[in-house]
């Protein structure tokens, strides 16, 4: 398999323990192990991360933005699922 036919991987980096992984970009690699090594070299050159996830782009499934209303509307009438009436103490952080 030439590098022109390598699959595309999406790269997610967690910058600090306790934070969420964030999508930082994409890269081509022969396999997942190579994708992690390449992601480290490309996206973590200055110790920007503590964890790397790589996912084949073909495995990501997304909702259609035009279906957003039908997809999210049922949750709007369940206000008990949205803790908007709580105050978060400053000591919690990262919320």
Beta strands, then each sheet from edge to edge (+ up, - down):
strand 1: 7-14
strand 2: 22-29
strand 3: 51-56
sheet 1: 2+ 1- 3+
end
